[in-house]
Amino acid sequence: MVYMNAKNNLECAGLANFSQMANVGSSDRVNLIVELGRPAKHRYTNDEENWTGVLRFRVKEGMHPVEGSAINPNLASVRNADMGSGATLSDFVRWSETTFPAKKFMLVIWNHGQGWRLYQTLLLKDPATLLPVNYKLATFSDDDPKPCDGPSGQTLTGGFRSVSFDDDTGNFLYNRDVADSMKGLRVDVLGFDACLMSMIESAYAFRDVASIMVASEELVPGDGWNYDLWLRKVLDNPEMGGQALAKEIVKSYGETYKDSGNTTISAIDMKGVTGATQALAKVSLLVRRRIRSEGPILAFTRVSFRTFGDWYDGSWQDCQGSKIVRFHGIDLQQFLRLYARNTQDIEIRKQLAQTERLIAALVIANYASSISAGAAHWATGLAVYFPSSEVDYQCDYDKSGYDVEAVRAGVVPFAPEFVELPGWADLLHEYLVSVRSPTSHTSDNQKR
């Protein structure tokens, strides 16, 4: 099942990825089902008969995504659906599983993602322009829609894929919205063809939704996943299990981007997420109790890390007189490892080592380009939210999701479950209010 929300500036990428899927298609043992949305308020292309709205397809080899190939194309409840709604996602999954019964299920959520909280980022006509969700939509020119060029093969193709923003309605999905809408459902593999989604916060949110999660710590190139590579493996081996499929997706991603730029993807085993989160909570609360001695060590450790996505100009914003990075995810396993080296507290060091082992065990497959795996980003498969300073946190448009008091008071909509738990969020709150970080990760023009 592919929930492909191209009702935004990723319309051409959506058509290109659909074409890759149609290179393989379905078989008598594998059903490939796509819910594809295209925008109406602003048209990015008139390709594939220039239709708008939402259509469902059972993808066949050689199929084009046009109305004549769709399943019941005039069904208003689908054609006019809001793809930024959890109810729409839930309806698609429930309909797919009922209409096309199977032994195993995979769901790919395709669109724009911000990782730990919501699918927020919106890329407009200028690919270097990122607007937070509380900005008004830009006014577009009246240029005629252009034909799509198809996949470029480059690392970034006029912007990155950041999951699920509907241009027509202005609505989007929070992680909590996805998790809540899929209560009672479970898939073998949950994939995010979207940016920054491989985070402990996301894994915890979807621990009861899927057995395996496939996602990226980094920004995802505009071309996204290469579907025909791994789909062929599924058709060749329909009995393939979830772990094997996830590993094939990770492998195909590496084969596609060939160590270019800042690219990552990982497969996360969800059955260990609760235990790993509990271990992280335990050591976090211990450090919090000793923040007066450990705060400077935390700060020293944090400043050794660059944030995922900080290499892209569009990831930066003007705030409080400085350039501040919009995203605040760093690699969790490497942070725990480096902090354990820096602290002199034996009890903390012991708990950090145990937590690191549990986090590492979650990652069953990982690809990271040499840049992403190298010093400063150190991508090993799973990130965590960690602003480097109070200024960085205050400049985060979505900081309410990590406002511990407000979240636990129940006044934050779609609050992250991870923040509701005592643990990391408490430590982060204490750290930010009580310790002045040695430096904020600011830059006038940080770019590779």
C-alpha positions as CSV (number, residue, x, y, z in Angstrom):
1,M,0.0,0.0,0.0
2,V,1.4,3.4,-1.0
3,Y,-0.2,6.5,0.4
4,M,1.2,8.9,-2.2
5,N,0.2,12.5,-1.4
6,A,1.5,14.4,-4.3
7,K,-1.0,17.2,-3.8
8,N,1.9,19.7,-3.5
9,N,5.1,20.5,-5.3
10,L,6.1,16.9,-5.3
11,E,3.6,16.1,-8.1
12,C,6.2,15.4,-10.7
13,A,8.1,13.1,-8.3
14,G,4.9,11.3,-7.6
15,L,4.3,10.6,-11.2
16,A,7.9,9.5,-11.6
17,N,7.7,7.1,-8.7
18,F,4.4,5.7,-10.0
19,S,6.2,5.0,-13.3
20,Q,8.8,3.0,-11.4
21,M,6.1,1.0,-9.7
22,A,4.5,0.3,-13.1
23,N,7.8,-1.0,-14.4
24,V,7.0,-4.0,-12.1
25,G,3.3,-3.9,-11.4
26,S,1.3,-6.4,-9.4
27,S,1.1,-10.2,-9.9
28,D,-1.2,-13.0,-9.0
29,R,0.5,-13.2,-5.6
30,V,1.4,-9.6,-4.9
31,N,-1.0,-6.6,-5.0
32,L,0.6,-3.1,-5.3
33,I,-2.1,-0.6,-4.3
34,V,-1.6,3.2,-4.6
35,E,-3.7,6.1,-3.5
36,L,-2.4,9.0,-5.5
37,G,-3.3,12.6,-5.0
38,R,-2.6,15.5,-7.3
39,P,-3.2,19.2,-6.5
40,A,-6.0,21.4,-7.8
41,K,-5.3,24.9,-6.5
42,H,-1.9,25.0,-8.2
43,R,-0.9,22.8,-11.1
44,Y,2.7,21.7,-11.3
45,T,2.3,19.6,-14.5
46,N,-0.4,18.6,-17.0
47,D,1.2,15.2,-17.6
48,E,-0.9,12.0,-17.4
49,E,-4.1,13.6,-18.6
50,N,-3.9,16.5,-16.1
51,W,-6.5,15.2,-13.6
52,T,-6.7,16.4,-10.1
53,G,-7.9,15.0,-6.8
54,V,-7.3,11.5,-5.5
55,L,-7.5,8.2,-7.3
56,R,-6.8,4.6,-6.3
57,F,-4.9,2.1,-8.4
58,R,-4.0,-1.6,-8.4
59,V,-0.8,-1.0,-10.3
60,K,-0.2,-3.2,-13.3
61,E,2.9,-3.5,-15.4
62,G,3.0,-0.6,-17.9
63,M,0.1,1.2,-16.4
64,H,-0.2,5.0,-16.5
65,P,-1.8,6.9,-13.5
66,V,-4.8,8.1,-15.4
67,E,-8.5,8.1,-14.6
68,G,-9.2,5.2,-17.0
69,S,-6.9,3.0,-15.0
70,A,-8.2,3.9,-11.6
71,I,-10.5,1.9,-9.3
72,N,-13.9,3.6,-9.2
73,P,-12.6,7.0,-10.2
74,N,-15.9,8.8,-9.7
75,L,-16.3,7.8,-6.0
76,A,-16.6,11.3,-4.4
77,S,-15.4,10.2,-0.9
78,V,-12.0,9.2,-2.4
79,R,-11.7,11.8,-5.3
80,N,-12.3,14.7,-2.9
81,A,-10.4,13.3,0.0
82,D,-8.1,15.4,2.3
83,M,-4.7,13.6,2.2
84,G,-3.6,15.6,5.2
85,S,-6.3,13.8,7.3
86,G,-5.7,10.7,9.5
87,A,-9.2,9.5,8.6
88,T,-8.2,9.4,4.9
89,L,-5.1,7.4,5.6
90,S,-7.1,5.0,7.8
91,D,-9.8,4.6,5.2
92,F,-7.2,3.7,2.5
93,V,-5.5,1.1,4.7
94,R,-8.7,-0.5,5.8
95,W,-10.1,-0.5,2.3
96,S,-6.9,-2.0,0.9
97,E,-6.7,-4.8,3.5
98,T,-10.4,-5.7,3.0
99,T,-10.4,-5.5,-0.8
100,F,-7.0,-7.2,-1.3
101,P,-6.5,-9.7,1.5
102,A,-3.0,-10.8,2.0
103,K,-0.7,-12.7,4.4
104,K,1.6,-9.7,4.7
105,F,1.1,-6.0,4.5
106,M,3.4,-3.0,3.9
107,L,2.4,0.6,4.0
108,V,4.5,3.4,2.5
109,I,3.6,7.0,3.5
110,W,5.0,9.2,0.7
111,N,5.2,13.0,0.8
112,H,6.8,15.8,2.8
113,G,8.2,14.8,7.0
114,Q,9.8,16.5,9.8
115,G,10.5,13.5,12.0
116,W,9.6,13.5,15.6
117,R,6.3,15.4,15.6
118,L,4.6,16.0,12.2
119,Y,4.7,16.0,8.5
120,Q,5.2,19.8,8.3
121,T,7.7,21.1,5.8
122,L,6.2,22.7,2.6
123,L,8.5,23.4,-0.3
124,L,7.2,26.0,-2.6
125,K,8.1,27.0,-6.1
126,D,11.5,28.2,-5.0
127,P,13.1,25.0,-3.8
128,A,15.3,26.9,-1.3
129,T,12.2,28.3,0.5
130,L,10.9,26.4,3.4
131,L,7.8,27.8,5.2
132,P,6.6,26.6,8.6
133,V,3.0,25.4,8.7
134,N,1.7,28.5,10.4
135,Y,2.7,30.7,7.4
136,K,0.2,31.5,4.7
137,L,0.6,29.7,1.5
138,A,2.4,31.6,-1.2
139,T,0.8,33.2,-4.2
140,F,1.9,31.4,-7.3
141,S,2.4,32.9,-10.7
142,D,0.1,32.0,-13.6
143,D,2.8,30.1,-15.5
144,D,1.5,27.1,-17.4
145,P,2.2,23.7,-15.8
146,K,5.4,22.2,-17.2
147,P,5.9,18.6,-18.3
148,C,7.7,16.4,-15.7
149,D,11.3,15.4,-16.6
150,G,11.2,12.2,-14.6
151,P,13.8,11.0,-12.0
152,S,17.0,13.0,-12.3
153,G,19.5,10.6,-10.7
154,Q,20.9,13.5,-8.8
155,T,21.1,13.8,-5.0
156,L,18.8,16.7,-4.8
157,T,16.2,17.5,-7.5
158,G,15.0,21.0,-6.9
159,G,14.2,20.3,-3.3
160,F,13.8,17.5,-0.9
161,R,11.0,15.3,0.3
162,S,10.2,16.2,3.7
163,V,4.9,13.5,5.1
164,S,1.6,14.4,4.6
165,F,0.9,18.0,3.4
166,D,-2.1,18.6,1.3
167,D,-1.8,21.9,-0.7
168,D,-5.5,22.0,-1.4
169,T,-6.7,21.9,2.2
170,G,-3.6,23.2,4.0
171,N,-3.9,20.2,6.4
172,F,-1.1,17.8,7.4
173,L,-0.6,14.7,9.5
174,Y,1.0,14.6,13.0
175,N,2.7,11.3,14.0
176,R,0.1,11.0,16.7
177,D,-2.6,11.4,14.1
178,V,-1.2,8.6,12.0
179,A,-0.8,6.3,15.0
180,D,-4.3,7.1,16.3
181,S,-5.9,6.6,12.9
182,M,-4.3,3.2,12.6
183,K,-5.5,1.8,15.9
184,G,-6.5,-1.8,15.4
185,L,-4.4,-2.1,12.3
186,R,-0.9,-3.4,12.0
187,V,1.4,-3.8,9.1
188,D,4.6,-5.8,8.7
189,V,6.6,-2.9,7.3
190,L,5.9,0.8,7.6
191,G,8.0,2.9,5.3
192,F,8.4,6.7,5.1
193,D,9.5,7.9,1.7
194,A,10.0,11.3,3.4
195,C,12.6,13.3,5.3
196,L,14.0,13.0,8.8
197,M,11.6,10.3,10.0
198,S,14.0,7.8,11.5
199,M,13.9,9.1,15.0
200,I,13.3,7.4,18.4
201,E,10.2,9.6,18.8
202,S,8.7,8.3,15.5
203,A,9.6,4.7,16.3
204,Y,7.9,4.9,19.7
205,A,4.8,6.5,18.1
206,F,4.5,3.7,15.6
207,R,5.6,0.8,17.8
208,D,2.0,-0.7,17.8
209,V,1.5,0.1,14.1
210,A,4.3,-1.9,12.5
211,S,6.8,-4.7,13.0
212,I,9.5,-2.9,11.0
213,M,9.9,0.8,10.2
214,V,12.0,2.0,7.2
215,A,13.0,5.7,7.2
216,S,15.8,8.2,6.9
217,E,17.6,10.2,9.6
218,E,18.5,12.7,6.8
219,L,16.7,14.7,4.2
220,V,15.4,12.5,1.3
221,P,16.3,13.5,-2.2
222,G,13.4,14.7,-4.4
223,D,13.5,11.5,-6.4
224,G,12.9,9.4,-3.2
225,W,13.0,5.7,-3.2
226,N,13.8,3.6,-6.3
227,Y,10.7,1.5,-6.3
228,D,11.3,-0.9,-9.2
229,L,14.6,-2.2,-7.6
230,W,13.0,-3.6,-4.5
231,L,9.6,-4.3,-5.9
232,R,11.1,-6.8,-8.3
233,K,12.6,-8.7,-5.3
234,V,9.1,-8.9,-3.8
235,L,7.5,-10.3,-7.0
236,D,10.4,-12.8,-7.3
237,N,9.9,-13.9,-3.7
238,P,6.3,-13.2,-2.5
239,E,6.9,-15.2,0.7
240,M,9.6,-12.7,1.7
241,G,9.3,-11.6,5.4
242,G,9.3,-8.1,6.7
243,Q,12.9,-8.0,7.8
244,A,14.1,-9.3,4.4
245,L,12.0,-6.7,2.5
246,A,13.2,-3.9,4.7
247,K,16.8,-4.9,4.1
248,E,16.1,-4.9,0.3
249,I,14.8,-1.4,0.5
250,V,17.8,-0.2,2.4
251,K,20.1,-1.9,-0.1
252,S,18.3,-0.4,-3.1
253,Y,18.6,3.1,-1.6
254,G,22.3,2.7,-1.4
255,E,22.5,1.3,-4.9
256,T,20.5,4.3,-6.2
257,Y,22.4,7.1,-4.6
258,K,25.9,5.5,-4.6
259,D,27.5,7.3,-1.7
260,S,26.4,10.8,-2.9
261,G,25.8,13.8,-0.7
262,N,24.1,13.4,2.6
263,T,21.9,10.3,2.2
264,T,20.7,7.8,4.8
265,I,18.1,5.1,5.3
266,S,17.6,2.5,8.0
267,A,15.3,-0.4,9.0
268,I,14.2,-0.4,12.6
269,D,12.9,-3.5,14.5
270,M,10.0,-2.1,16.4
271,K,9.6,-5.0,18.9
272,G,12.5,-3.6,21.0
273,V,11.5,0.1,20.9
274,T,9.6,0.0,24.2
275,G,12.5,-1.5,26.1
276,A,15.0,0.8,24.5
277,T,12.9,3.8,25.3
278,Q,12.5,2.7,28.9
279,A,16.3,2.4,29.2
280,L,16.8,5.9,27.7
281,A,14.2,7.3,30.1
282,K,16.0,5.7,33.1
283,V,19.4,7.1,32.2
284,S,17.9,10.5,31.3
285,L,16.2,10.9,34.7
286,L,19.5,9.9,36.4
287,V,21.4,12.5,34.5
288,R,18.6,15.1,35.2
289,R,19.1,14.5,38.9
290,R,22.8,15.2,38.5
291,I,22.4,18.1,36.0
292,R,24.6,20.5,38.0
293,S,27.6,18.3,37.4
294,E,26.5,16.7,34.1
295,G,25.1,19.8,32.4
296,P,28.5,21.0,31.1
297,I,29.4,17.5,29.9
298,L,26.1,17.2,28.1
299,A,26.8,20.6,26.5
300,F,30.3,19.6,25.5
301,T,29.0,16.4,23.9
302,R,26.1,18.0,22.1
303,V,28.3,20.6,20.4
304,S,30.3,17.8,18.8
305,F,27.3,16.9,16.6
306,R,25.9,18.6,13.6
307,T,22.1,18.4,13.0
308,F,20.7,16.3,10.2
309,G,19.7,18.5,7.3
310,D,22.0,21.4,8.4
311,W,24.0,21.2,5.1
312,Y,21.0,22.4,3.0
313,D,20.5,26.2,2.7
314,G,16.8,25.8,3.0
315,S,17.1,24.2,6.4
316,W,18.0,27.6,7.9
317,Q,15.9,30.4,9.2
318,D,16.4,34.0,10.5
319,C,15.6,34.1,14.2
320,Q,16.7,36.4,17.0
321,G,19.3,38.0,14.7
322,S,21.0,34.8,13.7
323,K,20.7,32.0,11.2
324,I,19.2,29.1,13.1
325,V,18.8,25.6,11.8
326,R,15.2,24.5,11.6
327,F,15.7,20.8,12.4
328,H,17.2,19.4,15.6
329,G,17.8,15.7,15.1
330,I,21.2,14.1,16.0
331,D,22.2,10.5,15.9
332,L,21.1,8.9,19.2
333,Q,23.5,5.9,19.4
334,Q,26.6,8.0,18.7
335,F,25.5,10.6,21.2
336,L,25.1,8.0,23.9
337,R,28.5,6.6,23.1
338,L,30.3,9.9,23.1
339,Y,28.6,11.1,26.2
340,A,29.7,7.8,28.0
341,R,33.3,8.6,27.0
342,N,33.0,12.2,28.4
343,T,31.3,11.6,31.7
344,Q,33.2,10.6,34.8
345,D,30.1,9.3,36.6
346,I,30.4,5.5,36.7
347,E,26.7,4.8,37.3
348,I,25.7,7.0,34.4
349,R,28.4,5.5,32.1
350,K,27.1,2.0,32.9
351,Q,23.5,2.9,32.1
352,L,24.5,4.7,28.9
353,A,26.3,1.6,27.7
354,Q,23.3,-0.6,28.3
355,T,21.0,1.9,26.5
356,E,23.4,2.2,23.6
357,R,23.3,-1.6,23.1
358,L,19.5,-1.6,23.1
359,I,19.4,1.3,20.6
360,A,21.9,-0.4,18.3
361,A,19.9,-3.6,18.4
362,L,16.9,-1.8,16.9
363,V,18.8,-1.1,13.7
364,I,18.6,-4.2,11.5
365,A,19.9,-2.5,8.4
366,N,21.5,0.9,7.7
367,Y,22.9,2.8,4.8
368,A,24.7,6.1,5.2
369,S,26.8,7.9,2.7
370,S,30.4,8.5,3.7
371,I,29.5,12.2,4.5
372,S,26.6,11.3,6.6
373,A,28.4,8.5,8.4
374,G,31.5,10.6,9.0
375,A,32.5,12.8,11.8
376,A,29.9,15.4,13.0
377,H,26.7,13.6,11.7
378,W,27.8,10.0,12.5
379,A,24.6,8.4,11.2
380,T,24.0,4.9,12.5
381,G,20.2,4.7,11.9
382,L,18.1,6.4,14.6
383,A,18.1,10.1,15.6
384,V,16.7,12.0,18.6
385,Y,15.5,15.6,19.1
386,F,18.2,17.7,20.8
387,P,18.4,21.4,20.2
388,S,21.9,22.6,20.9
389,S,20.8,25.6,22.9
390,E,17.8,27.4,24.4
391,V,17.9,29.8,21.5
392,D,17.6,26.9,19.0
393,Y,14.7,25.5,20.9
394,Q,12.8,28.8,21.2
395,C,13.3,29.4,17.4
396,D,11.7,26.0,16.7
397,Y,8.2,26.6,15.2
398,D,7.0,23.3,16.6
399,K,8.6,23.5,20.1
400,S,5.2,23.1,21.8
401,G,5.5,19.4,21.1
402,Y,8.5,19.3,23.5
403,D,6.9,21.6,26.0
404,V,6.8,19.0,28.8
405,E,4.4,20.9,31.1
406,A,1.9,21.8,28.3
407,V,2.0,18.3,26.8
408,R,1.3,16.6,30.1
409,A,-1.4,19.1,30.9
410,G,-3.1,18.0,27.7
411,V,-3.2,21.4,26.0
412,V,-0.9,20.4,23.1
413,P,-2.9,18.9,20.1
414,F,-1.6,15.6,18.8
415,A,1.1,15.6,21.5
416,P,4.0,13.1,20.9
417,E,3.6,10.0,23.1
418,F,7.4,10.0,23.6
419,V,7.2,13.4,25.3
420,E,4.3,12.3,27.5
421,L,6.7,9.8,29.1
422,P,9.0,10.8,31.9
423,G,12.6,10.6,30.6
424,W,14.4,12.3,27.7
425,A,12.0,15.2,27.5
426,D,12.5,16.0,31.2
427,L,16.2,15.9,30.8
428,L,16.1,18.1,27.7
429,H,13.9,20.6,29.5
430,E,16.1,20.8,32.5
431,Y,19.2,21.1,30.3
432,L,17.9,23.9,28.2
433,V,16.7,26.0,31.1
434,S,19.7,25.5,33.4
435,V,22.7,25.2,31.2
436,R,24.1,27.6,28.7
437,S,25.4,25.6,25.8
438,P,29.0,26.5,24.7
439,T,27.7,27.6,21.3
440,S,24.6,27.5,19.2
441,H,24.8,25.8,15.9
442,T,24.3,29.0,13.8
443,S,25.6,29.9,10.5
444,D,25.4,32.6,7.8
445,N,25.6,30.0,5.0
446,Q,26.5,26.5,6.1
447,K,26.5,24.3,3.0
448,R,28.4,21.4,1.5
